[in-house]
Amino acid sequence: MSGTLHLLARLGGQAIAVPAEMVESVVDIDAVVPAPRSHPAVRGLAALRSRVVTVVDTWQLLDLPAGGEGTQRAIITVVDGHHHAMLVEALEDVAPIDVLPIPTGLALGARWSRVATGSAERDGEPLLVIDLAALVGAMADDARD
């Protein structure tokens, strides 16, 4: 077995891979309480195992068509001591993958390019390796713009 362990998921129709060390858990998010005056990509707050997590609309952060409402699959990550539930369309597998540089000339767009750290392929399908901390940081970057 070669490669490093990654969580494989889908976001905006794109297959993504998240390094396993960035994943605290995966969950279904049901009830979300609005968080007034927060970043537009923050759907709100949710209670998860006796802790509060910030629920992040990753579609909005990446300027993608809106994701569905209701129960959502989420990747829980901790950035700067705060728990975030990063919403995704689907969670598919955990597998070792060999991460390669993003191919030269691949046009990702500004939002994807600031969170994609590499690429890979699994069963003939291209994957983008995503840095969840950079995705959370994109909200701070937006506030500075």
BAFI-3210 file (N, C-alpha, C; in Angstrom, 3 decimals, decimal comma, padded with zeros to 6 digits):
// residues 145
n [1|2|3|4|5|6|7|8|9|10|11|12|13|14|15|16|17|18|19|20|21|22|23|24|25|26|27|28|29|30|31|32|33|34|35|36|37|38|39|40|41|42|43|44|45|46|47|48|49|50|51|52|53|54|55|56|57|58|59|60|61|62|63|64|65|66|67|68|69|70|71|72|73|74|75|76|77|78|79|80|81|82|83|84|85|86|87|88|89|90|91|92|93|94|95|96|97|98|99|100|101|102|103|104|105|106|107|108|109|110|111|112|113|114|115|116|117|118|119|120|121|122|123|124|125|126|127|128|129|130|131|132|133|134|135|136|137|138|139|140|141|142|143|144|145]
n.u [000,854|000,688|001,127|-000,653|-003,114|-006,397|-009,571|-012,188|-014,424|-017,300|-017,819|-019,626|-019,935|-017,376|-014,800|-013,103|-010,245|-009,303|-006,719|-006,266|-005,386|-006,505|-009,097|-011,454|-013,833|-016,679|-019,974|-023,615|-025,411|-028,119|-030,067|-029,606|-028,682|-029,214|-026,538|-026,344|-024,911|-022,610|-020,096|-021,177|-021,010|-021,330|-023,568|-024,657|-024,814|-024,269|-025,108|-022,970|-022,136|-021,940|-020,622|-020,218|-020,381|-019,271|-021,140|-020,346|-020,990|-019,725|-020,092|-020,783|-018,434|-016,704|-017,819|-019,845|-022,787|-025,626|-025,738|-027,784|-030,590|-031,586|-030,772|-027,321|-024,219|-021,106|-017,733|-015,885|-013,611|-010,814|-009,757|-007,463|-008,238|-011,002|-014,040|-015,255|-017,854|-017,676|-019,589|-020,495|-021,366|-021,307|-019,830|-017,347|-015,221|-012,338|-009,017|-005,675|-003,786|-001,690|-000,366|-000,035|001,539|-000,582|-001,618|000,183|-001,226|-003,837|-006,883|-008,186|-009,635|-010,040|-011,020|-010,961|-008,241|-006,975|-007,397|-006,812|-004,325|-003,029|-003,166|-004,737|-005,444|-008,047|-009,279|-009,409|-010,595|-010,159|-008,939|-009,115|-006,947|-007,724|-007,177|-008,472|-008,095|-007,277|-009,615|-011,358|-009,935|-010,433|-012,731|-011,891|-010,147|-011,976|-013,255|-011,290|-011,031]
n.v [-001,172|002,109|005,690|008,379|008,454|009,437|011,113|010,578|012,459|014,277|017,398|019,943|018,428|017,711|015,396|015,084|014,997|014,728|015,199|012,725|013,471|015,935|015,518|015,253|013,904|012,436|013,411|013,601|016,513|018,000|019,914|023,340|026,332|029,680|032,072|035,173|037,985|036,727|035,391|035,170|032,530|030,961|028,775|028,502|027,468|024,310|021,709|019,227|016,287|017,356|019,728|022,866|023,479|025,271|025,567|025,263|026,481|025,116|025,236|027,875|029,160|028,293|029,333|027,907|026,351|026,321|024,025|021,302|021,574|020,703|017,543|017,201|015,944|016,101|017,110|017,111|019,352|020,781|023,990|026,275|025,721|025,739|024,109|023,056|022,301|021,143|021,246|018,750|017,056|014,267|011,563|009,327|007,342|006,083|006,148|005,245|007,527|008,642|011,716|014,237|017,080|019,819|019,680|021,562|024,335|023,633|025,054|026,193|028,206|031,064|030,629|027,784|027,368|028,489|026,686|024,128|021,713|019,764|017,009|013,931|010,582|008,246|005,168|005,986|008,472|011,948|013,659|016,408|017,537|018,843|021,506|021,850|023,752|025,966|026,387|027,160|029,427|030,979|032,368|034,370|035,663|036,676|038,553|040,435|041,434]
n.w [000,000|-000,981|-000,797|000,912|003,505|002,753|002,940|000,782|-001,128|-002,453|-003,953|-005,245|-007,534|-008,096|-007,548|-004,544|-002,335|001,002|003,251|005,732|008,283|008,673|009,242|011,699|012,182|010,474|009,740|009,905|009,493|010,967|012,413|012,228|013,694|012,986|012,617|013,248|011,540|010,728|008,485|005,076|004,116|006,310|007,482|009,937|013,393|014,966|017,258|018,322|019,609|022,298|021,789|020,144|016,696|013,836|010,983|007,692|004,493|001,932|-000,785|-001,326|-000,523|-002,504|-004,718|-006,096|-007,584|-005,414|-002,671|-001,464|000,851|004,240|005,772|005,837|004,709|006,357|006,879|009,727|010,991|012,714|013,156|014,193|016,841|016,721|015,919|012,798|010,544|007,499|004,781|002,405|-000,684|-000,775|001,012|000,307|000,625|002,382|001,650|000,647|-001,228|-003,916|-003,967|-006,341|-007,961|-008,972|-012,288|-014,696|-016,301|-015,820|-015,374|-012,556|-011,389|-009,260|-006,608|-006,175|-006,622|-004,424|-002,391|-003,223|-003,044|-004,387|-006,735|-007,764|-008,838|-009,036|-009,787|-012,457|-012,270|-011,882|-008,975|-006,716|-004,271|-001,209|001,064|004,104|006,121|004,656|003,279|005,339|006,066|003,851|004,386|006,138|004,422|002,548|004,157|004,438|001,895]
ca.u [000,000|001,473|000,329|-001,101|-004,536|-007,269|-011,019|-012,654|-015,770|-017,736|-018,213|-019,931|-019,730|-015,941|-014,241|-012,039|-009,569|-008,886|-005,779|-006,924|-005,015|-007,335|-010,467|-011,727|-014,899|-017,673|-021,277|-024,781|-025,838|-029,562|-030,547|-028,617|-029,202|-028,562|-025,541|-026,427|-023,709|-021,446|-019,740|-022,294|-020,861|-021,656|-025,005|-025,050|-024,149|-024,937|-024,600|-022,433|-021,431|-021,737|-019,824|-020,813|-019,564|-019,678|-021,522|-019,854|-021,506|-018,534|-020,468|-020,683|-017,018|-016,046|-018,600|-020,502|-024,246|-025,993|-025,962|-029,132|-030,963|-031,934|-029,634|-026,130|-022,996|-020,090|-016,422|-015,542|-012,192|-010,498|-008,819|-007,171|-008,980|-012,444|-014,600|-016,033|-018,503|-017,560|-020,618|-020,155|-022,477|-021,214|-018,588|-017,273|-014,291|-011,039|-008,075|-004,361|-003,588|-000,437|-000,667|000,853|001,271|-001,675|-001,037|000,379|-002,209|-005,195|-007,549|-009,058|-010,391|-009,412|-011,438|-010,414|-006,777|-006,432|-007,594|-006,309|-002,887|-002,469|-004,128|-004,544|-006,391|-008,513|-010,159|-009,533|-011,245|-009,262|-009,290|-008,389|-006,637|-008,191|-006,715|-009,636|-007,706|-007,302|-011,030|-011,842|-009,238|-011,012|-013,722|-011,135|-009,643|-013,100|-013,538|-010,252|-011,159]
ca.v [000,000|003,333|006,898|008,796|008,227|010,582|010,949|010,913|013,025|015,047|018,771|020,619|017,480|017,426|014,448|015,706|014,177|015,521|014,424|012,155|014,175|017,134|015,072|014,758|012,916|012,730|013,390|014,196|017,724|018,186|021,224|024,419|027,578|030,800|032,862|036,518|038,806|035,905|035,339|034,608|031,084|030,251|028,470|028,676|026,642|023,043|020,973|017,936|015,609|018,311|020,897|023,679|023,558|026,225|024,836|026,067|026,203|025,067|025,625|029,336|029,537|027,974|029,968|026,831|026,351|025,984|022,652|021,037|021,890|019,528|016,801|017,335|015,251|017,098|016,720|017,934|019,672|021,768|025,001|027,239|025,352|025,832|023,027|023,456|021,241|021,524|020,488|018,126|016,302|012,847|011,006|008,098|006,293|006,469|005,337|005,847|008,029|009,311|013,102|014,826|018,510|020,143|019,784|022,898|024,700|023,308|026,270|025,862|029,358|031,682|030,038|026,430|027,376|028,844|025,595|022,865|021,571|018,725|016,236|012,486|009,865|006,989|004,455|006,784|009,762|012,926|014,186|017,566|017,429|020,099|021,895|022,373|024,977|027,050|026,636|027,977|030,707|031,767|033,280|035,522|036,376|037,418|039,685|041,457|041,981]
ca.w [000,000|-001,048|-000,700|002,237|003,723|002,474|002,873|-000,557|-001,053|-003,620|-003,675|-006,504|-008,620|-008,202|-006,586|-003,761|-001,340|002,151|004,063|006,910|009,513|008,790|009,491|013,049|012,018|009,440|010,411|009,272|010,192|010,809|012,863|012,219|014,247|012,300|013,341|012,662|011,326|010,410|007,069|004,297|003,917|007,552|007,543|011,327|014,389|015,261|018,414|017,899|020,708|023,401|021,409|019,080|015,488|012,806|009,772|006,576|003,156|001,084|-002,141|-001,412|-000,452|-003,771|-005,774|-006,829|-007,402|-004,035|-002,265|-000,970|002,228|005,030|006,295|005,004|005,115|006,677|007,385|010,878|011,085|013,742|012,660|015,262|018,038|016,510|015,117|011,624|009,774|006,101|004,073|001,122|-001,280|-000,440|001,544|-000,474|001,020|002,934|000,882|000,412|-002,593|-004,215|-004,326|-007,340|-008,156|-009,887|-013,629|-015,249|-017,306|-015,393|-014,902|-011,437|-010,914|-008,088|-005,329|-006,060|-006,598|-003,103|-001,429|-003,791|-002,788|-005,240|-007,513|-007,725|-009,683|-008,446|-010,719|-013,677|-012,024|-011,253|-007,659|-006,214|-002,854|-000,628|002,391|004,812|006,840|003,662|002,985|006,458|005,952|002,763|004,954|006,638|003,241|001,999|005,044|004,207|000,524]
c.u [000,897|000,546|-000,052|-002,616|-005,325|-008,733|-011,439|-014,111|-016,098|-018,209|-018,419|-019,714|-018,281|-015,541|-013,085|-011,441|-009,078|-007,917|-006,431|-006,580|-005,812|-008,773|-010,590|-012,793|-015,738|-019,038|-022,379|-025,176|-027,321|-029,958|-029,405|-029,307|-028,477|-027,591|-025,519|-025,064|-022,440|-021,163|-020,908|-022,207|-021,133|-023,159|-025,535|-024,242|-024,968|-024,303|-024,174|-021,624|-021,005|-020,781|-020,525|-019,845|-020,144|-019,939|-021,221|-020,413|-020,323|-018,836|-020,318|-019,222|-016,293|-016,796|-019,223|-022,015|-024,593|-026,193|-027,352|-029,341|-031,289|-030,689|-028,474|-025,008|-021,944|-018,810|-016,127|-014,032|-012,006|-009,430|-008,677|-008,031|-010,490|-012,902|-015,467|-016,610|-018,531|-018,521|-020,117|-021,380|-022,486|-019,841|-018,472|-016,406|-013,132|-010,044|-006,721|-004,283|-002,214|-000,772|000,417|000,594|000,083|-001,064|-000,942|-000,663|-003,642|-005,815|-008,548|-009,999|-009,794|-009,764|-010,890|-008,901|-006,213|-006,622|-007,082|-004,799|-002,233|-003,572|-003,799|-005,542|-006,759|-009,524|-010,431|-010,180|-010,256|-009,829|-008,502|-008,171|-006,885|-007,625|-007,896|-009,308|-007,713|-008,738|-011,661|-011,214|-009,782|-012,060|-013,035|-010,596|-010,754|-013,389|-012,529|-010,387|-012,112]
c.v [001,231|004,521|007,201|008,691|009,521|010,164|011,413|011,347|013,702|016,408|019,489|019,727|017,066|016,402|015,123|014,680|015,120|014,672|013,988|012,913|015,471|016,797|014,581|013,670|013,305|012,527|013,820|015,389|017,909|019,622|022,227|025,684|028,725|031,547|034,258|037,197|037,991|035,994|034,714|033,094|030,286|030,040|028,662|027,764|025,374|022,422|019,591|017,349|016,590|019,443|021,606|023,717|024,617|025,437|025,740|025,565|026,261|025,455|027,140|029,778|029,316|028,515|028,924|026,975|025,793|024,494|022,510|021,462|020,592|018,842|016,880|016,490|016,317|016,431|017,665|018,094|020,710|022,695|026,052|026,980|025,401|024,712|023,584|022,211|021,713|020,642|019,978|017,385|014,852|012,543|009,616|006,999|006,927|005,554|006,033|006,325|008,667|010,700|013,622|016,321|018,695|020,339|021,242|023,159|024,344|024,559|025,904|027,002|029,828|030,979|028,626|026,475|027,751|027,733|024,251|022,805|020,515|018,027|014,756|011,873|008,579|006,377|005,282|008,140|010,725|013,424|015,461|017,350|018,809|020,284|022,542|023,647|026,169|027,390|027,482|029,370|031,586|032,729|034,528|036,342|037,232|038,665|040,814|042,130|043,152]
c.w [000,000|-000,913|000,738|002,310|003,548|002,558|001,490|-000,469|-002,373|-003,158|-005,002|-007,707|-008,803|-007,135|-005,879|-002,809|-000,245|002,961|005,377|008,186|009,719|009,183|010,927|012,991|010,809|010,064|009,454|010,131|009,916|011,145|012,920|012,716|013,551|013,215|012,712|012,589|011,094|008,913|006,300|004,070|005,187|007,580|008,950|012,229|014,616|016,496|017,948|019,047|021,799|023,062|020,270|017,907|014,562|011,533|008,566|005,250|002,191|-000,360|-002,311|-001,375|-001,773|-004,983|-006,710|-006,698|-006,023|-003,824|-001,690|000,467|002,963|005,560|005,314|005,581|005,350|007,165|008,543|010,909|012,177|013,173|013,748|016,498|017,911|015,578|013,998|010,964|008,325|005,294|002,727|000,604|-000,822|000,135|000,951|000,103|001,771|002,256|000,808|-001,042|-002,702|-004,723|-005,256|-007,399|-009,104|-011,273|-014,105|-016,322|-016,943|-014,769|-013,815|-011,069|-009,601|-006,784|-005,139|-005,904|-005,238|-002,064|-001,932|-003,622|-003,662|-006,006|-007,364|-008,691|-008,969|-009,386|-011,967|-013,493|-011,357|-009,929|-007,404|-004,721|-002,242|000,775|003,119|005,597|005,883|003,300|004,090|006,380|004,848|003,279|005,495|005,479|002,623|002,838|004,833|002,852|000,474]
res [m|s|g|t|l|h|l|l|a|r|l|g|g|q|a|i|a|v|p|a|e|m|v|e|s|v|v|d|i|d|a|v|v|p|a|p|r|s|h|p|a|v|r|g|l|a|a|l|r|s|r|v|v|t|v|v|d|t|w|q|l|l|d|l|p|a|g|g|e|g|t|q|r|a|i|i|t|v|v|d|g|h|h|h|a|m|l|v|e|a|l|e|d|v|a|p|i|d|v|l|p|i|p|t|g|l|a|l|g|a|r|w|s|r|v|a|t|g|s|a|e|r|d|g|e|p|l|l|v|i|d|l|a|a|l|v|g|a|m|a|d|d|a|r|d]
***
